[in-house]
C-alpha cells in the first residue's frame, strides 16, 4: 500500500482524537513545551489520549514531555493541548513535527498557542522572564512548506508579515502588567539543535536581531499561518546566552527554571483563552 498523503493522514489522526476526546470542536489548540506540561492539568473536564493511539503521530522522545493529547476547557473555552512536542533534532521531518497543528485545524481550532523554553541573548532579560513573540528568524535550514503545495491545506505563498497575532500580543502585554509578570516582546530565532550554541554563534544571532534562541516554535508557526490559524507564542527564558559571560549549560537547571516560571505562563494563557 502506498504511503498516505499529508491530506489523508490529517483526517485519520483528527478522527481518532475526536472520537476519543471531544463532544464539540475545540476553539483553541495549545502546544506545551519543555517544563510546561503542567498547563494541561489546569483543564476542566480533562480527558487524555496517548500519542501512540493517534494514527500517524510520532512519539515524543524528550524526557520532560508527556506525549499525549489532552482535551478539556480553560475559562469555559474548549481546547485541545498537545503535551509534548516533536523536534527536528529528534530525527522527525518537519511534516511530522507540525502534524499536530494540521490536526488542530482539522478539529476546528481557530487559534494556536505555542509555549516553550528558550535561551536569552538580550542583556535586559533574566532567567524566568516570559518573552512574547513578535517575530522570528528561521535558521533551521529547512521550511515545513517545501515541496508540492496542497491548496486544500493553504496557499503556496503564505504572508508572514505578522506571524504572531497583534491583537493577542497586545492583550498578553496588558495581562502581564495586571498580573505583575515580567515579560518582553522578542524576536525568536529557531536553530536545529540539539547542541547549544557557541559564543561565536550567539554573537552572530544577536547581530541578526534575535532576542532569544530555541529549537522549536517556528515550524509550527509557519504551518499555522499557512493553515489560517491565529498564533500566539510565548517562551520562558531558562538560561542566559551572553557570549562574553557564557556559562556551561545545565539541562536540569534549564528545566527547573521553566518549572518555576510555569505558573506565570499558565495564568497568562488561561486569561487569554478565557477572553477569546
C-alpha positions as CSV (number, residue, x, y, z in Angstrom):
1,X,0.0,0.0,0.0
2,X,1.5,3.4,-0.9
3,X,2.1,5.9,1.8
4,X,-0.9,8.2,2.5
5,X,-0.6,11.8,1.6
6,X,-0.5,14.5,4.3
7,X,-4.0,15.5,3.3
8,X,-5.2,11.9,4.0
9,X,-3.2,11.5,7.3
10,X,-4.7,14.6,8.9
11,X,-8.3,13.4,9.0
12,X,-7.3,10.0,10.2
13,X,-5.5,11.5,13.2
14,X,-8.2,14.0,13.8
15,X,-10.9,11.4,13.7
16,X,-9.2,9.3,16.4
17,X,-8.8,12.3,18.7
18,X,-12.4,13.5,18.0
19,X,-13.8,10.0,18.8
20,X,-11.9,9.6,22.0
21,X,-12.0,13.1,23.5
22,X,-14.3,15.7,22.0
23,X,-18.1,16.3,22.4
24,X,-17.6,19.5,20.4
25,X,-14.8,21.2,18.4
26,X,-12.0,23.0,20.3
27,X,-11.7,26.7,19.8
28,X,-8.0,26.8,20.6
29,X,-5.0,24.5,20.4
30,X,-2.0,24.6,22.7
31,X,1.4,23.1,22.2
32,X,3.1,22.6,25.5
33,X,6.9,22.6,25.5
34,X,9.8,21.9,27.9
35,X,8.8,22.2,31.6
36,X,5.4,23.5,30.7
37,X,3.3,20.3,30.6
38,X,1.6,21.3,33.9
39,X,-0.8,23.6,32.0
40,X,-2.6,20.5,30.8
41,X,-3.6,19.8,34.4
42,X,-5.5,23.1,34.5
43,X,-8.0,21.9,32.0
44,X,-11.5,21.3,33.4
45,X,-13.3,18.1,32.2
46,X,-9.9,16.8,31.3
47,X,-9.5,13.7,29.0
48,X,-6.3,12.3,27.6
49,X,-5.1,10.2,24.7
50,X,-1.6,8.9,24.3
51,X,0.2,9.8,21.1
52,X,0.7,6.1,20.5
53,X,-3.1,5.8,19.9
54,X,-3.2,8.6,17.3
55,X,-2.7,7.3,13.8
56,X,0.4,8.7,12.1
57,X,1.6,10.7,15.2
58,X,5.3,10.4,16.0
59,X,6.2,9.8,19.7
60,X,7.9,12.4,21.9
61,X,11.5,11.4,22.9
62,X,12.2,14.4,25.2
63,X,12.1,13.2,28.9
64,X,10.1,16.2,30.2
65,X,7.4,15.8,27.6
66,X,4.3,13.7,28.4
67,X,3.4,12.6,24.9
68,X,-0.4,12.8,25.0
69,X,-3.3,14.8,23.6
70,X,-5.3,16.5,26.3
71,X,-8.9,17.8,25.8
72,X,-10.9,20.0,28.2
73,X,-11.8,23.6,28.8
74,X,-10.0,26.7,30.0
75,X,-12.2,29.5,31.2
76,X,-15.1,27.7,29.6
77,X,-13.4,27.6,26.2
78,X,-13.0,24.1,24.6
79,X,-9.3,23.5,23.9
80,X,-7.0,20.7,22.7
81,X,-3.5,20.6,24.1
82,X,-0.5,18.6,22.8
83,X,1.5,17.8,25.8
84,X,4.9,17.2,24.4
85,X,6.1,18.4,21.0
86,X,8.3,16.9,18.3
87,X,11.6,18.4,17.2
88,X,13.7,18.3,14.1
89,X,16.7,17.2,16.1
90,X,14.9,14.0,17.2
91,X,15.0,12.8,13.6
92,X,11.4,13.7,12.6
93,X,10.7,15.5,9.4
94,X,9.1,19.0,9.7
95,X,5.9,17.5,8.2
96,X,5.8,15.2,11.2
97,X,6.8,17.9,13.7
98,X,3.9,20.1,12.5
99,X,1.3,17.4,12.2
100,X,-0.4,18.4,15.5
101,X,-1.0,21.9,14.0
102,X,-2.7,20.5,10.9
103,X,-4.8,18.2,13.1
104,X,-5.8,21.0,15.4
105,X,-7.1,22.9,12.4
106,X,-9.0,19.8,11.2
107,X,-10.6,19.5,14.7
108,X,-11.9,23.1,14.3
109,X,-9.4,25.2,16.2
110,X,-9.1,28.8,15.2
111,X,-6.2,29.8,17.5
112,X,-2.8,28.2,18.2
113,X,-0.9,28.9,21.5
114,X,2.7,27.9,21.5
115,X,4.9,27.7,24.5
116,X,8.4,26.5,25.3
117,X,11.8,27.3,26.7
118,X,14.5,29.5,25.2
119,X,17.9,31.0,25.7
120,X,18.0,34.7,26.3
121,X,20.5,36.8,24.4
122,X,19.1,40.2,25.3
123,X,21.0,41.7,28.2
124,X,17.8,43.1,29.7
125,X,16.3,39.5,30.1
126,X,16.6,37.5,33.3
127,X,16.1,33.8,33.9
128,X,12.4,33.0,34.4
129,X,11.2,36.0,32.4
130,X,8.5,35.5,29.8
131,X,9.1,36.5,26.2
132,X,6.1,37.3,24.0
133,X,7.0,36.5,20.4
134,X,6.6,39.4,18.0
135,X,8.6,37.9,15.1
136,X,11.0,35.2,14.3
137,X,14.0,34.1,12.2
138,X,14.2,30.6,10.7
139,X,17.7,29.3,10.8
140,X,16.8,25.6,10.7
141,X,17.9,25.3,7.1
142,X,14.6,23.9,6.0
143,X,10.9,25.0,5.8
144,X,7.9,22.8,6.5
145,X,6.2,24.1,3.4
146,X,9.0,23.0,1.0
147,X,7.6,20.6,-1.7
148,X,4.4,20.5,-3.7
149,X,1.7,22.7,-2.1
150,X,-1.7,21.2,-1.4
151,X,-4.1,24.2,-1.9
152,X,-6.7,22.3,0.3
153,X,-4.3,23.0,3.2
154,X,-3.2,26.5,2.5
155,X,-1.8,28.9,-0.1
156,X,1.5,28.4,-2.0
157,X,3.0,31.7,-0.7
158,X,1.5,32.5,2.8
159,X,2.2,36.0,4.0
160,X,4.5,36.1,7.1
161,X,4.5,39.9,7.7
162,X,2.6,39.3,11.0
163,X,3.2,35.7,12.0
164,X,2.1,36.3,15.6
165,X,-1.4,37.8,16.0
166,X,-1.0,41.5,17.0
167,X,-4.3,41.5,19.0
168,X,-3.3,38.6,21.1
169,X,0.2,40.0,21.7
170,X,-1.2,43.4,22.8
171,X,-3.7,41.7,25.2
172,X,-0.9,39.5,26.6
173,X,1.2,42.5,27.4
174,X,-1.8,44.1,29.3
175,X,-2.4,40.9,31.2
176,X,1.3,40.6,32.2
177,X,1.1,44.2,33.5
178,X,-2.0,43.5,35.5
179,X,-0.6,40.2,36.9
180,X,2.9,41.6,37.7
181,X,4.6,39.2,35.3
182,X,8.0,40.2,33.9
183,X,7.6,39.9,30.1
184,X,9.2,41.3,27.0
185,X,8.4,41.4,23.3
186,X,11.0,39.3,21.5
187,X,12.3,38.0,18.2
188,X,12.8,34.3,18.4
189,X,15.5,32.6,16.2
190,X,15.0,28.8,15.6
191,X,18.0,26.6,15.1
192,X,18.2,22.9,14.6
193,X,19.9,21.8,17.8
194,X,20.4,19.6,19.8
195,X,23.7,21.1,20.9
196,X,23.5,24.6,22.4
197,X,25.3,27.4,20.5
198,X,28.9,28.5,20.7
199,X,29.9,32.0,21.8
200,X,30.6,33.0,18.2
201,X,27.1,31.7,17.2
202,X,25.4,33.7,19.9
203,X,27.2,36.8,18.7
204,X,26.0,36.1,15.2
205,X,22.4,35.6,16.3
206,X,22.5,38.8,18.3
207,X,23.8,40.7,15.3
208,X,20.9,39.3,13.3
209,X,18.5,41.0,15.7
210,X,17.3,37.9,17.7
211,X,16.5,38.3,21.4
212,X,16.0,34.6,22.2
213,X,17.0,31.3,20.6
214,X,15.3,27.9,20.6
215,X,14.9,24.6,18.7
216,X,11.1,24.7,18.0
217,X,8.1,27.0,17.6
218,X,8.9,28.5,14.2
219,X,7.9,25.4,12.2
220,X,4.6,25.2,14.0
221,X,4.1,28.9,13.4
222,X,4.8,28.7,9.7
223,X,2.3,25.8,9.3
224,X,-0.3,27.6,11.5
225,X,-0.1,30.7,9.3
226,X,-0.4,28.5,6.2
227,X,-3.5,26.9,7.7
228,X,-5.1,30.2,8.6
229,X,-4.8,29.9,12.4
230,X,-4.1,33.0,14.6
231,X,-0.9,32.4,16.6
232,X,0.3,33.4,20.0
233,X,3.8,32.4,21.0
234,X,5.4,32.7,24.4
235,X,8.6,31.2,25.9
236,X,10.4,31.2,29.2
237,X,13.9,32.4,29.3
238,X,15.6,29.4,31.0
239,X,19.3,30.3,30.6
240,X,21.3,33.4,29.7
241,X,23.3,33.2,26.5
242,X,25.5,36.2,26.7
243,X,28.7,35.3,24.8
244,X,31.1,37.3,26.9
245,X,29.7,35.8,30.2
246,X,28.7,32.4,29.0
247,X,28.4,29.6,31.5
248,X,28.2,25.8,30.6
249,X,24.6,24.7,30.0
250,X,22.9,22.6,32.7
251,X,19.8,20.9,31.3
252,X,18.5,20.1,34.8
253,X,18.7,23.8,35.7
254,X,17.0,24.8,32.5
255,X,14.0,22.6,33.2
256,X,13.9,23.7,36.9
257,X,13.8,27.4,35.7
258,X,11.0,26.5,33.3
259,X,9.0,24.8,36.0
260,X,9.4,27.7,38.4
261,X,8.1,30.2,35.9
262,X,5.4,27.9,34.6
263,X,2.6,29.4,36.8
264,X,3.1,32.8,35.2
265,X,2.7,31.4,31.7
266,X,-0.2,29.2,32.8
267,X,-2.0,32.3,34.2
268,X,-1.3,34.3,31.0
269,X,-2.6,31.6,28.7
270,X,-5.6,30.9,30.9
271,X,-6.7,34.5,30.7
272,X,-6.0,34.9,27.0
273,X,-8.1,31.9,26.2
274,X,-10.9,32.8,28.5
275,X,-11.2,36.1,26.7
276,X,-11.4,34.6,23.2
